[in-house]
Amino acid sequence: MTKEERTAHVWMRKCWKLIAADLEAQKDDPLLFPGKVSDALLEKFPPTIINEVEFDMFITESTRLATRLRRAGRLLELIVIPGATHISGMMPELECSKVWIGALRTAIEEYLVN
């Protein structure tokens, strides 16, 4: 478990409780927890780009999901922005935010426009 995962788990649980109708009943629901999607459903995913940041509370799950998507032939890119945190993308004055936006722009141009 990363430091970010350790510090965020309490408030993330609160968020999941707000989103879920019944968190206990939905603990394996891939709509709430995408990493729990079955391999059969994963193979039906569209080609997927995962854009993540180095210091994020979802980095472990994002990396695991990317690995599974790669095995299923559905991963186009796994982008991890070094030095960035979960909210860095909302702070355009940060250099890592500019890198994040540039990576998104490149992915969109590469896979959607061209």
ChimeraX commands (.cxc) that place a marker at each C-alpha (Angstrom):
marker #1 position 0.00,0.00,0.00 radius 0.5
marker #1 position 1.37,3.41,-0.93 radius 0.5
marker #1 position 1.41,6.40,1.39 radius 0.5
marker #1 position -1.31,8.00,-0.73 radius 0.5
marker #1 position -3.50,4.90,-0.46 radius 0.5
marker #1 position -3.00,4.77,3.33 radius 0.5
marker #1 position -3.93,8.41,3.85 radius 0.5
marker #1 position -6.90,8.42,1.44 radius 0.5
marker #1 position -8.67,5.18,2.34 radius 0.5
marker #1 position -10.89,6.69,5.05 radius 0.5
marker #1 position -12.34,9.47,2.94 radius 0.5
marker #1 position -12.50,7.25,-0.15 radius 0.5
marker #1 position -14.67,4.81,1.82 radius 0.5
marker #1 position -16.94,7.74,2.70 radius 0.5
marker #1 position -17.16,8.67,-0.99 radius 0.5
marker #1 position -17.96,5.08,-1.98 radius 0.5
marker #1 position -20.72,4.99,0.65 radius 0.5
marker #1 position -22.22,8.14,-0.87 radius 0.5
marker #1 position -22.09,6.70,-4.39 radius 0.5
marker #1 position -23.22,3.14,-3.66 radius 0.5
marker #1 position -26.77,2.23,-2.83 radius 0.5
marker #1 position -25.42,-0.52,-0.55 radius 0.5
marker #1 position -21.62,-0.61,-0.29 radius 0.5
marker #1 position -21.49,-4.05,1.31 radius 0.5
marker #1 position -23.68,-5.54,-1.42 radius 0.5
marker #1 position -21.72,-3.71,-4.14 radius 0.5
marker #1 position -18.19,-4.46,-2.89 radius 0.5
marker #1 position -17.47,-6.49,-6.05 radius 0.5
marker #1 position -19.38,-4.23,-8.47 radius 0.5
marker #1 position -17.06,-3.27,-11.36 radius 0.5
marker #1 position -19.02,-0.06,-11.91 radius 0.5
marker #1 position -17.92,1.06,-8.45 radius 0.5
marker #1 position -14.56,-0.75,-8.45 radius 0.5
marker #1 position -13.34,-1.13,-12.08 radius 0.5
marker #1 position -10.45,-3.35,-11.00 radius 0.5
marker #1 position -12.96,-6.06,-10.10 radius 0.5
marker #1 position -14.27,-6.46,-13.63 radius 0.5
marker #1 position -14.31,-10.05,-14.88 radius 0.5
marker #1 position -11.82,-11.13,-17.54 radius 0.5
marker #1 position -14.72,-11.94,-19.87 radius 0.5
marker #1 position -16.08,-8.39,-19.62 radius 0.5
marker #1 position -12.58,-6.91,-19.76 radius 0.5
marker #1 position -12.09,-8.52,-23.17 radius 0.5
marker #1 position -15.12,-6.54,-24.40 radius 0.5
marker #1 position -13.67,-3.19,-23.31 radius 0.5
marker #1 position -12.96,-0.68,-26.06 radius 0.5
marker #1 position -9.31,0.14,-26.67 radius 0.5
marker #1 position -8.39,1.94,-23.45 radius 0.5
marker #1 position -5.96,4.60,-22.27 radius 0.5
marker #1 position -5.30,4.89,-18.54 radius 0.5
marker #1 position -3.94,8.29,-17.52 radius 0.5
marker #1 position -2.56,8.19,-13.97 radius 0.5
marker #1 position -0.25,10.20,-11.74 radius 0.5
marker #1 position 2.70,8.99,-9.68 radius 0.5
marker #1 position 1.39,9.99,-6.25 radius 0.5
marker #1 position -2.25,8.96,-6.51 radius 0.5
marker #1 position -4.36,6.86,-4.19 radius 0.5
marker #1 position -5.45,4.79,-7.20 radius 0.5
marker #1 position -1.98,4.06,-8.64 radius 0.5
marker #1 position -1.91,0.41,-7.54 radius 0.5
marker #1 position -5.39,-0.37,-8.85 radius 0.5
marker #1 position -4.77,1.58,-12.07 radius 0.5
marker #1 position -1.55,-0.33,-12.70 radius 0.5
marker #1 position -3.24,-3.66,-12.01 radius 0.5
marker #1 position -6.11,-2.79,-14.33 radius 0.5
marker #1 position -3.63,-1.70,-17.03 radius 0.5
marker #1 position -1.83,-5.04,-16.72 radius 0.5
marker #1 position -5.09,-6.93,-17.13 radius 0.5
marker #1 position -6.13,-4.74,-20.08 radius 0.5
marker #1 position -2.76,-5.37,-21.72 radius 0.5
marker #1 position -3.21,-9.14,-21.33 radius 0.5
marker #1 position -6.66,-8.84,-22.88 radius 0.5
marker #1 position -5.29,-6.80,-25.77 radius 0.5
marker #1 position -7.36,-3.75,-24.81 radius 0.5
marker #1 position -4.71,-1.35,-23.46 radius 0.5
marker #1 position -3.54,1.37,-25.82 radius 0.5
marker #1 position -1.45,3.31,-23.30 radius 0.5
marker #1 position -0.70,3.54,-19.60 radius 0.5
marker #1 position 0.43,7.09,-18.93 radius 0.5
marker #1 position 1.87,7.87,-15.48 radius 0.5
marker #1 position 2.78,11.51,-14.91 radius 0.5
marker #1 position 5.87,11.67,-12.68 radius 0.5
marker #1 position 5.79,13.90,-9.62 radius 0.5
marker #1 position 2.05,14.58,-9.86 radius 0.5
marker #1 position -0.66,14.02,-7.25 radius 0.5
marker #1 position -4.36,13.24,-7.64 radius 0.5
marker #1 position -5.38,16.89,-7.99 radius 0.5
marker #1 position -2.37,18.16,-9.96 radius 0.5
marker #1 position -4.38,18.21,-13.18 radius 0.5
marker #1 position -6.62,20.87,-11.67 radius 0.5
marker #1 position -3.69,23.20,-11.02 radius 0.5
marker #1 position -2.63,24.50,-14.44 radius 0.5
marker #1 position 0.24,26.52,-12.96 radius 0.5
marker #1 position 2.11,23.32,-12.01 radius 0.5
marker #1 position 4.62,21.89,-14.48 radius 0.5
marker #1 position 3.27,18.36,-13.92 radius 0.5
marker #1 position -0.19,19.63,-14.87 radius 0.5
marker #1 position 1.20,20.86,-18.17 radius 0.5
marker #1 position 2.80,17.45,-18.74 radius 0.5
marker #1 position -0.53,15.75,-17.88 radius 0.5
marker #1 position -2.47,17.98,-20.30 radius 0.5
marker #1 position 0.18,17.43,-22.98 radius 0.5
marker #1 position -0.07,13.65,-22.54 radius 0.5
marker #1 position -3.86,13.82,-22.87 radius 0.5
marker #1 position -3.58,15.98,-25.95 radius 0.5
marker #1 position -1.09,13.58,-27.54 radius 0.5
marker #1 position -3.28,10.56,-26.75 radius 0.5
marker #1 position -6.36,12.25,-28.22 radius 0.5
marker #1 position -4.49,13.27,-31.35 radius 0.5
marker #1 position -2.90,9.83,-31.75 radius 0.5
marker #1 position -5.96,7.68,-31.13 radius 0.5
marker #1 position -9.01,9.82,-31.84 radius 0.5
marker #1 position -8.04,12.42,-34.42 radius 0.5
marker #1 position -5.59,10.53,-36.63 radius 0.5
marker link #1:1,2 radius 0.2
marker link #1:2,3 radius 0.2
marker link #1:3,4 radius 0.2
marker link #1:4,5 radius 0.2
marker link #1:5,6 radius 0.2
marker link #1:6,7 radius 0.2
marker link #1:7,8 radius 0.2
marker link #1:8,9 radius 0.2
marker link #1:9,10 radius 0.2
marker link #1:10,11 radius 0.2
marker link #1:11,12 radius 0.2
marker link #1:12,13 radius 0.2
marker link #1:13,14 radius 0.2
marker link #1:14,15 radius 0.2
marker link #1:15,16 radius 0.2
marker link #1:16,17 radius 0.2
marker link #1:17,18 radius 0.2
marker link #1:18,19 radius 0.2
marker link #1:19,20 radius 0.2
marker link #1:20,21 radius 0.2
marker link #1:21,22 radius 0.2
marker link #1:22,23 radius 0.2
marker link #1:23,24 radius 0.2
marker link #1:24,25 radius 0.2
marker link #1:25,26 radius 0.2
marker link #1:26,27 radius 0.2
marker link #1:27,28 radius 0.2
marker link #1:28,29 radius 0.2
marker link #1:29,30 radius 0.2
marker link #1:30,31 radius 0.2
marker link #1:31,32 radius 0.2
marker link #1:32,33 radius 0.2
marker link #1:33,34 radius 0.2
marker link #1:34,35 radius 0.2
marker link #1:35,36 radius 0.2
marker link #1:36,37 radius 0.2
marker link #1:37,38 radius 0.2
marker link #1:38,39 radius 0.2
marker link #1:39,40 radius 0.2
marker link #1:40,41 radius 0.2
marker link #1:41,42 radius 0.2
marker link #1:42,43 radius 0.2
marker link #1:43,44 radius 0.2
marker link #1:44,45 radius 0.2
marker link #1:45,46 radius 0.2
marker link #1:46,47 radius 0.2
marker link #1:47,48 radius 0.2
marker link #1:48,49 radius 0.2
marker link #1:49,50 radius 0.2
marker link #1:50,51 radius 0.2
marker link #1:51,52 radius 0.2
marker link #1:52,53 radius 0.2
marker link #1:53,54 radius 0.2
marker link #1:54,55 radius 0.2
marker link #1:55,56 radius 0.2
marker link #1:56,57 radius 0.2
marker link #1:57,58 radius 0.2
marker link #1:58,59 radius 0.2
marker link #1:59,60 radius 0.2
marker link #1:60,61 radius 0.2
marker link #1:61,62 radius 0.2
marker link #1:62,63 radius 0.2
marker link #1:63,64 radius 0.2
marker link #1:64,65 radius 0.2
marker link #1:65,66 radius 0.2
marker link #1:66,67 radius 0.2
marker link #1:67,68 radius 0.2
marker link #1:68,69 radius 0.2
marker link #1:69,70 radius 0.2
marker link #1:70,71 radius 0.2
marker link #1:71,72 radius 0.2
marker link #1:72,73 radius 0.2
marker link #1:73,74 radius 0.2
marker link #1:74,75 radius 0.2
marker link #1:75,76 radius 0.2
marker link #1:76,77 radius 0.2
marker link #1:77,78 radius 0.2
marker link #1:78,79 radius 0.2
marker link #1:79,80 radius 0.2
marker link #1:80,81 radius 0.2
marker link #1:81,82 radius 0.2
marker link #1:82,83 radius 0.2
marker link #1:83,84 radius 0.2
marker link #1:84,85 radius 0.2
marker link #1:85,86 radius 0.2
marker link #1:86,87 radius 0.2
marker link #1:87,88 radius 0.2
marker link #1:88,89 radius 0.2
marker link #1:89,90 radius 0.2
marker link #1:90,91 radius 0.2
marker link #1:91,92 radius 0.2
marker link #1:92,93 radius 0.2
marker link #1:93,94 radius 0.2
marker link #1:94,95 radius 0.2
marker link #1:95,96 radius 0.2
marker link #1:96,97 radius 0.2
marker link #1:97,98 radius 0.2
marker link #1:98,99 radius 0.2
marker link #1:99,100 radius 0.2
marker link #1:100,101 radius 0.2
marker link #1:101,102 radius 0.2
marker link #1:102,103 radius 0.2
marker link #1:103,104 radius 0.2
marker link #1:104,105 radius 0.2
marker link #1:105,106 radius 0.2
marker link #1:106,107 radius 0.2
marker link #1:107,108 radius 0.2
marker link #1:108,109 radius 0.2
marker link #1:109,110 radius 0.2
marker link #1:110,111 radius 0.2
marker link #1:111,112 radius 0.2
marker link #1:112,113 radius 0.2
marker link #1:113,114 radius 0.2
view
